[in-house]
Amino acid sequence: MRLPRAALLSLLNLDAFSAPQSLQQSALLGCVMLRLVQVLVFRIQRGLLLMEDRRSPPFLASIAKPASSPESVRFDGVVNPSFHGFGASGLKKRGQSGRSWIQIDSSGNSQVITLDKIALLRRCGLPSRDLRLLDPVFVYPSAILGRENAIVVSLEQVRCIIMADEVLLMRSSDGSATHYESELCQRLRRTKDQNDDLPFEFKALELALELVSASLDSQVTELEVEIYPVLEELASSISITNLEHVRRLKSHLLALTHRVQKVHDEIEQLMDDDGDMAEMYLTEKKERMETYLSTDGHLNSIQSGNWVSQSAPVSPTCSSSGQPEKGSSNMSFSKHESSRGSSTRGRHVEELEMLLEAYFVGIDNTLSKLLSLKEYIDDTEDFINIKLDNVRNQLIQFELLLAAATFVVTLFAVVTGVFGMNFEDSVFDTASNFNWVLIVSSISCAVIYSCFLLYFKHKKLLPT
């Protein structure tokens, strides 16, 4: 809304301020001044935006930039900084960022590769939830999962994906991944020329269990060496420093017990389920799959050769290119696998069960050490509590004796107070009478105190 020039001049005239006018004219003047300020601010902002648009590329040029460009998203030529880092490129980076993995093949060769999440899922045939177990950002308990084409291992610092012919090991900040890599490569090269019946996936799983078991056992041994002297010192001398040291060690003990218990329960749960153990025999499943596909391809070639002579051929479902579909082949292989699985499952489960049982015994021994340490700490705490109770009882006994002595002394003070009053009595006529009063009062107080002691001992309130 624009005001006439004459109206503005009349409102801004000084005579209007000098003459007494109504409050309506003052309010109108305020509105006009506010409108002028708003128009001025709007023109300044518009000029700044036009200057920025001349320096910046147009909207279509910002769209044509690559996905890795760090610039923010533009709408109608105006920069929107709130979308910086959260555009299509930012989401693509966050969803498909690569991670370094150590690849170890069956020959003992290792290399560092970079795989994003989608490529890793396609390569291993795993669901997305299984990869969260391997993510170091999240804190998950220890787990060993047997899948169709891989074994997901998340045990302490060893986090890897074991397949029939390779291992993908997640790189870690400490030396656990490097130790696992070097040890597995040495073992594979050492047993390469030997006739070893143990499959590749079981070798990798065995090494993971061995390293985790050895690491936990070494931590328990260090804790034992540290905790026993502290408990002995605390039992002999109760102090704030010793109590704080024992509290810190007990917290470490409980955390370590929780970790060992998780590994123990995971191995025990795996040993109790024959189906999960049978799923972990990846080499045999791969060999059977290859044999089945080769046999199926040979039968398909024979059927295609006799296509003309057959009136109603039975063949697998074909795609548009004439090749058997993968889903039909996998379904047929699953039926074939279920028919053959019962004959060989017992041997494989027994082989894997023996491997797991060996490390289960070691983990169980480590857990027993931790439980023994916890019992020793509890016994020390009970001993300290008993010792404190004994000291408290001694203080109570001393307080009881002190109360009895106070009572006797009060009686003696009453006698002396009575005879210290200012009144006339024949007793004061002879000076030796007061001495007899003191002697009799003292003997009476001693007899009363002795009666108290005999009563306390009779009631077993004092040690005999």
C-alpha positions as CSV (number, residue, x, y, z in Angstrom):
1,M,0.0,0.0,0.0
2,R,1.4,3.4,-1.1
3,L,0.5,6.7,0.6
4,P,0.2,10.0,-1.4
5,R,3.2,12.3,-1.3
6,A,1.1,15.1,0.1
7,A,-0.1,12.9,3.0
8,L,3.5,11.9,3.8
9,L,4.6,15.6,3.8
10,S,1.7,16.6,5.9
11,L,2.5,13.8,8.4
12,L,6.2,14.7,8.5
13,N,5.5,18.4,8.9
14,L,6.9,19.8,12.2
15,D,3.7,21.8,12.8
16,A,1.9,18.5,13.2
17,F,4.1,17.7,16.2
18,S,3.8,21.1,17.7
19,A,0.0,21.3,17.5
20,P,-2.0,19.1,19.9
21,Q,-3.5,16.3,17.8
22,S,-5.3,13.2,18.7
23,L,-3.6,9.8,19.3
24,Q,-4.8,8.5,15.9
25,Q,-2.4,10.8,14.1
26,S,0.5,9.6,16.2
27,A,-0.4,5.9,15.6
28,L,-0.7,6.6,11.8
29,L,2.7,8.2,11.9
30,G,4.2,5.2,13.6
31,C,2.7,2.8,11.0
32,V,4.1,4.9,8.2
33,M,7.6,4.9,9.7
34,L,7.5,1.1,10.3
35,R,6.4,0.6,6.6
36,L,9.3,2.7,5.4
37,V,11.8,0.7,7.4
38,Q,10.3,-2.6,6.1
39,V,10.6,-1.4,2.5
40,L,14.2,-0.3,3.1
41,V,15.2,-3.7,4.6
42,F,13.4,-5.6,1.7
43,R,15.3,-3.6,-0.9
44,I,18.7,-4.2,0.8
45,Q,18.0,-8.0,1.0
46,R,16.9,-8.1,-2.6
47,G,20.1,-6.3,-3.7
48,L,22.3,-8.7,-1.8
49,L,20.5,-11.7,-3.3
50,L,20.9,-10.3,-6.8
51,M,24.6,-9.7,-6.2
52,E,25.0,-13.3,-5.0
53,D,23.1,-14.7,-8.0
54,R,25.5,-12.9,-10.4
55,R,28.5,-14.5,-8.7
56,S,26.9,-18.0,-8.4
57,P,26.1,-20.5,-11.3
58,P,22.5,-20.9,-12.4
59,F,20.2,-23.6,-11.0
60,L,20.7,-26.1,-13.9
61,A,24.5,-25.9,-13.6
62,S,24.3,-26.8,-9.9
63,I,22.2,-29.8,-10.8
64,A,24.7,-31.0,-13.4
65,K,27.5,-31.1,-10.8
66,P,28.9,-34.5,-9.8
67,A,27.5,-36.3,-6.8
68,S,30.8,-35.8,-4.9
69,S,30.5,-32.0,-5.1
70,P,30.4,-30.6,-1.5
71,E,28.2,-27.6,-2.5
72,S,24.8,-27.2,-1.0
73,V,21.5,-27.7,-2.8
74,R,19.9,-24.6,-4.5
75,F,16.3,-23.7,-5.0
76,D,15.4,-20.9,-7.4
77,G,18.9,-19.6,-7.4
78,V,19.0,-19.2,-3.5
79,V,21.5,-21.1,-1.5
80,N,19.9,-23.3,1.2
81,P,22.7,-24.1,3.7
82,S,20.4,-26.4,5.7
83,F,20.7,-29.0,3.0
84,H,24.5,-29.1,3.0
85,G,25.7,-32.6,3.2
86,F,22.2,-34.1,3.1
87,G,21.5,-34.1,-0.6
88,A,21.4,-37.0,-3.0
89,S,25.2,-37.2,-3.0
90,G,25.4,-37.1,0.8
91,L,22.8,-39.9,1.1
92,K,24.7,-41.9,-1.5
93,K,27.9,-41.5,0.4
94,R,26.4,-42.5,3.7
95,G,24.6,-45.5,2.3
96,Q,27.4,-46.8,0.0
97,S,30.6,-45.8,1.8
98,G,33.3,-48.4,1.3
99,R,35.1,-50.2,4.1
100,S,38.5,-51.9,4.1
101,W,38.5,-55.7,4.5
102,I,41.4,-58.2,4.6
103,Q,40.7,-60.9,2.1
104,I,42.4,-64.3,2.8
105,D,42.0,-67.1,0.2
106,S,42.4,-70.8,0.7
107,S,46.0,-70.7,-0.5
108,G,47.1,-68.4,2.3
109,N,47.3,-65.2,0.2
110,S,45.9,-62.0,1.7
111,Q,45.2,-58.5,0.3
112,V,43.3,-55.4,1.4
113,I,40.1,-54.7,-0.5
114,T,37.4,-52.0,-0.2
115,L,33.8,-53.1,-0.4
116,D,30.7,-51.1,0.2
117,K,27.7,-52.6,1.9
118,I,25.7,-53.6,-1.2
119,A,28.7,-55.3,-2.8
120,L,29.5,-57.1,0.4
121,L,25.9,-58.4,0.7
122,R,25.9,-59.6,-2.9
123,R,29.2,-61.3,-2.5
124,C,28.5,-63.1,0.7
125,G,24.7,-63.6,0.3
126,L,24.0,-62.3,3.8
127,P,21.1,-60.3,5.1
128,S,21.8,-56.7,6.1
129,R,21.2,-57.4,9.8
130,D,24.2,-59.8,9.9
131,L,26.5,-57.0,8.9
132,R,25.5,-54.9,11.9
133,L,27.1,-57.6,14.1
134,L,30.4,-56.8,12.5
135,D,30.1,-53.0,12.7
136,P,32.5,-51.7,15.4
137,V,30.3,-48.7,15.9
138,F,27.5,-50.9,17.5
139,V,28.1,-53.0,20.6
140,Y,26.7,-56.5,20.1
141,P,27.4,-59.7,22.1
142,S,29.5,-62.5,20.7
143,A,27.8,-64.4,17.9
144,I,28.6,-67.3,15.5
145,L,25.9,-67.5,12.7
146,G,25.8,-70.1,10.1
147,R,24.2,-69.0,6.8
148,E,23.7,-70.5,3.4
149,N,27.0,-69.3,1.9
150,A,28.9,-67.9,4.8
151,I,29.7,-68.0,8.5
152,V,29.4,-64.7,10.4
153,V,31.9,-64.6,13.3
154,S,31.8,-61.8,15.9
155,L,33.9,-62.9,18.8
156,E,35.5,-60.1,20.8
157,Q,37.9,-58.3,18.4
158,V,37.8,-61.0,15.7
159,R,35.1,-60.1,13.3
160,C,35.0,-61.8,10.0
161,I,32.9,-63.5,7.3
162,I,34.0,-67.0,6.5
163,M,33.1,-68.5,3.1
164,A,34.0,-71.7,1.4
165,D,37.1,-70.4,-0.3
166,E,37.9,-67.1,1.4
167,V,37.7,-65.0,4.6
168,L,36.8,-61.4,4.7
169,L,38.3,-60.0,7.9
170,M,37.4,-56.6,9.3
171,R,40.3,-54.4,10.0
172,S,40.6,-53.2,13.6
173,S,42.6,-50.5,15.3
174,D,44.4,-53.0,17.6
175,G,46.6,-55.9,16.4
176,S,44.0,-58.6,16.6
177,A,43.1,-58.6,12.9
178,T,46.8,-58.5,11.9
179,H,47.5,-61.4,14.2
180,Y,44.6,-63.4,12.8
181,E,45.7,-62.7,9.3
182,S,49.3,-63.7,9.7
183,E,48.5,-66.8,11.7
184,L,45.8,-68.0,9.3
185,C,48.1,-67.4,6.3
186,Q,50.9,-69.4,7.9
187,R,48.7,-72.3,8.7
188,L,47.2,-72.4,5.3
189,R,50.6,-72.4,3.6
190,R,51.9,-75.0,6.0
191,T,49.0,-77.4,5.4
192,K,48.8,-76.7,1.7
193,D,50.8,-79.7,0.6
194,Q,49.5,-81.9,3.5
195,N,46.5,-84.1,3.3
196,D,44.2,-82.3,5.8
197,D,40.6,-83.3,6.0
198,L,39.5,-80.2,7.9
199,P,37.7,-77.8,5.5
200,F,38.8,-74.3,5.0
201,E,35.9,-72.7,6.8
202,F,36.6,-74.9,9.9
203,K,40.3,-73.9,9.9
204,A,39.3,-70.2,9.9
205,L,36.7,-70.8,12.6
206,E,39.1,-72.8,14.7
207,L,41.7,-70.0,14.6
208,A,39.1,-67.4,15.6
209,L,38.1,-69.6,18.6
210,E,41.7,-70.2,19.5
211,L,42.7,-66.6,19.5
212,V,39.6,-65.5,21.4
213,S,40.1,-68.3,24.0
214,A,43.8,-67.5,24.4
215,S,43.1,-63.7,24.7
216,L,40.4,-64.2,27.4
217,D,42.5,-66.7,29.3
218,S,45.5,-64.3,29.3
219,Q,43.3,-61.5,30.6
220,V,42.0,-63.7,33.4
221,T,45.6,-64.7,34.3
222,E,46.6,-61.1,34.5
223,L,43.6,-60.3,36.7
224,E,44.5,-63.2,39.0
225,V,48.0,-62.0,39.4
226,E,46.8,-58.5,40.3
227,I,43.8,-59.3,42.4
228,Y,45.1,-61.9,44.9
229,P,47.8,-59.6,46.6
230,V,45.3,-56.8,46.8
231,L,42.7,-59.0,48.6
232,E,45.4,-60.3,51.0
233,E,46.4,-56.7,51.8
234,L,42.8,-55.7,52.3
235,A,42.1,-58.6,54.6
236,S,45.0,-57.6,56.8
237,S,44.6,-53.8,56.6
238,I,41.2,-52.2,55.8
239,S,41.8,-48.8,54.2
240,I,40.0,-46.5,51.7
241,T,42.8,-47.0,49.2
242,N,42.6,-50.8,49.3
243,L,38.8,-50.7,49.2
244,E,38.9,-48.5,46.1
245,H,41.4,-50.8,44.4
246,V,39.3,-53.9,45.1
247,R,36.2,-52.1,43.8
248,R,37.9,-51.3,40.5
249,L,39.2,-54.8,40.1
250,K,35.8,-56.2,40.9
251,S,34.2,-54.0,38.2
252,H,36.8,-55.3,35.7
253,L,36.1,-58.9,36.8
254,L,32.4,-58.6,36.3
255,A,32.8,-57.1,32.8
256,L,35.3,-59.8,31.9
257,T,32.9,-62.5,33.3
258,H,30.1,-61.1,31.2
259,R,32.2,-61.3,28.0
260,V,33.4,-64.8,28.7
261,Q,29.9,-65.9,29.5
262,K,28.6,-64.6,26.2
263,V,31.3,-66.6,24.3
264,H,30.6,-69.7,26.4
265,D,26.8,-69.5,25.8
266,E,27.2,-68.9,22.1
267,I,29.4,-72.0,21.6
268,E,27.1,-74.1,23.9
269,Q,24.0,-72.9,21.9
270,L,25.7,-73.8,18.7
271,M,26.7,-77.3,19.9
272,D,23.1,-78.0,21.0
273,D,21.7,-77.3,17.5
274,D,22.6,-79.8,14.9
275,G,20.9,-77.8,12.1
276,D,23.0,-74.8,12.7
277,M,26.2,-76.9,12.7
278,A,25.1,-78.6,9.5
279,E,24.6,-75.2,7.8
280,M,28.3,-74.3,8.6
281,Y,29.8,-77.0,6.3
282,L,30.2,-74.6,3.4
283,T,32.8,-76.6,1.4
284,E,30.6,-79.6,1.0
285,K,27.6,-77.5,0.1
286,K,29.6,-75.8,-2.6
287,E,30.9,-79.0,-4.0
288,R,27.4,-80.6,-4.0
289,M,26.1,-77.4,-5.7
290,E,28.7,-77.6,-8.4
291,T,28.2,-81.3,-8.9
292,Y,24.4,-80.8,-9.1
293,L,24.7,-78.0,-11.6
294,S,27.1,-79.9,-13.8
295,T,24.8,-83.0,-13.8
296,D,21.8,-80.8,-14.4
297,G,23.5,-79.1,-17.3
298,H,24.5,-82.4,-18.8
299,L,20.9,-83.7,-18.5
300,N,19.6,-80.5,-20.1
301,S,21.9,-80.9,-23.0
302,I,20.7,-84.5,-23.5
303,Q,17.0,-83.4,-23.3
304,S,17.6,-80.6,-25.8
305,G,19.2,-83.1,-28.2
306,N,16.1,-85.4,-28.0
307,W,13.7,-82.5,-28.1
308,V,12.2,-83.4,-31.5
309,S,11.6,-87.1,-30.6
310,Q,9.8,-86.2,-27.3
311,S,6.2,-85.3,-27.3
312,A,6.0,-83.9,-23.8
313,P,9.5,-83.2,-22.5
314,V,10.1,-82.5,-18.9
315,S,12.7,-79.8,-18.5
316,P,13.4,-77.0,-16.0
317,T,11.9,-73.7,-16.4
318,C,13.8,-71.7,-19.1
319,S,14.3,-68.0,-19.4
320,S,14.0,-66.0,-22.6
321,S,17.6,-66.9,-23.5
322,G,17.0,-70.6,-23.3
323,Q,19.0,-71.2,-20.2
324,P,17.6,-72.7,-17.0
325,E,16.5,-70.1,-14.5
326,K,18.6,-69.7,-11.4
327,G,15.7,-69.8,-9.0
328,S,14.4,-73.1,-10.4
329,S,17.9,-74.5,-10.2
330,N,18.3,-73.4,-6.6
331,M,14.9,-74.8,-5.7
332,S,15.8,-78.1,-7.3
333,F,19.1,-78.2,-5.5
334,S,17.4,-77.5,-2.2
335,K,15.1,-80.4,-2.7
336,H,18.1,-82.6,-3.7
337,E,20.1,-81.3,-0.7
338,S,17.3,-82.1,1.7
339,S,17.0,-85.6,0.4
340,R,20.8,-86.2,0.8
341,G,21.4,-84.1,3.9
342,S,20.3,-86.7,6.4
343,S,22.9,-89.2,5.2
344,T,25.9,-87.0,5.7
345,R,24.8,-84.6,8.4
346,G,25.8,-86.9,11.3
347,R,29.4,-87.1,10.2
348,H,29.8,-83.4,9.6
349,V,28.0,-82.4,12.8
350,E,30.2,-84.8,14.8
351,E,33.4,-83.3,13.2
352,L,32.4,-79.8,13.9
353,E,31.1,-80.7,17.4
354,M,34.4,-82.2,18.3
355,L,36.1,-78.9,17.2
356,L,33.8,-76.8,19.2
357,E,33.9,-79.0,22.2
358,A,37.7,-78.6,22.5
359,Y,37.4,-74.8,22.7
360,F,34.3,-75.0,24.8
361,V,36.3,-76.8,27.5
362,G,38.9,-74.0,27.4
363,I,36.3,-71.3,27.7
364,D,34.5,-73.2,30.4
365,N,37.8,-73.4,32.3
366,T,38.4,-69.7,31.9
367,L,34.8,-69.0,33.2
368,S,35.5,-71.3,36.2
369,K,38.6,-69.2,37.0
370,L,36.5,-66.1,36.9
371,L,33.8,-67.6,39.1
372,S,36.5,-68.7,41.6
373,L,37.9,-65.2,41.7
374,K,34.4,-63.8,42.3
375,E,33.8,-66.3,45.1
376,Y,37.2,-65.4,46.6
377,I,36.3,-61.7,46.5
378,D,32.9,-62.5,48.1
379,D,34.6,-64.5,50.8
380,T,37.0,-61.6,51.4
381,E,34.1,-59.2,51.7
382,D,32.4,-61.5,54.1
383,F,35.6,-61.8,56.2
384,I,35.9,-58.0,56.2
385,N,32.3,-57.6,57.3
386,I,32.8,-60.1,60.1
387,K,35.9,-58.3,61.1
388,L,34.1,-55.0,61.1
389,D,31.2,-56.6,63.1
390,N,33.7,-57.8,65.7
391,V,35.2,-54.3,66.0
392,R,31.7,-52.9,66.3
393,N,30.8,-55.4,69.0
394,Q,34.0,-54.5,70.9
395,L,33.0,-50.9,70.8
396,I,29.5,-51.7,72.0
397,Q,31.0,-53.7,74.9
398,F,33.3,-50.8,75.8
399,E,30.4,-48.5,75.7
400,L,28.4,-50.8,78.0
401,L,31.3,-50.8,80.6
402,L,31.7,-47.1,80.3
403,A,27.9,-46.6,80.9
404,A,28.1,-48.8,84.0
405,A,31.1,-46.9,85.3
406,T,29.4,-43.6,84.6
407,F,26.4,-44.8,86.6
408,V,28.6,-45.8,89.6
409,V,30.5,-42.5,89.5
410,T,27.2,-40.6,89.4
411,L,26.1,-42.4,92.6
412,F,29.3,-41.4,94.3
413,A,28.8,-37.8,93.1
414,V,25.3,-37.8,94.6
415,V,26.6,-38.8,98.0
416,T,29.3,-36.2,98.0
417,G,26.8,-33.6,96.7
418,V,24.4,-34.4,99.6
419,F,27.1,-34.0,102.2
420,G,28.3,-30.8,100.5
421,M,25.1,-29.0,101.2
422,N,25.0,-26.2,103.9
423,F,22.9,-27.7,106.7
424,E,23.6,-28.6,110.3
425,D,24.1,-32.3,111.2
426,S,25.8,-34.2,114.0
427,V,27.9,-36.0,111.5
428,F,29.9,-32.9,110.8
429,D,30.8,-32.5,114.5
430,T,33.6,-35.1,114.2
431,A,36.1,-34.7,111.3
432,S,36.7,-38.4,110.9
433,N,33.1,-39.2,110.2
434,F,33.4,-37.7,106.7
435,N,36.3,-40.0,105.9
436,W,34.1,-42.9,106.8
437,V,31.4,-41.7,104.5
438,L,33.8,-41.5,101.6
439,I,35.2,-45.0,102.3
440,V,31.7,-46.5,102.6
441,S,30.6,-44.8,99.4
442,S,33.6,-46.0,97.5
443,I,33.2,-49.6,98.6
444,S,29.5,-49.5,97.7
445,C,30.2,-48.1,94.2
446,A,32.9,-50.8,93.7
447,V,30.4,-53.5,94.8
448,I,27.7,-52.2,92.5
449,Y,30.2,-52.0,89.5
450,S,31.2,-55.6,90.3
451,C,27.6,-56.7,90.3
452,F,27.2,-55.1,86.9
453,L,30.2,-57.0,85.5
454,L,28.9,-60.3,86.9
455,Y,25.5,-59.6,85.4
456,F,27.0,-58.8,81.9
457,K,29.1,-62.0,82.0
458,H,26.1,-64.0,83.1
459,K,24.1,-62.7,80.1
460,K,27.2,-63.3,77.9
461,L,27.3,-59.7,77.0
462,L,31.1,-59.7,77.8
463,P,33.7,-62.3,76.9
464,T,34.5,-64.6,79.8
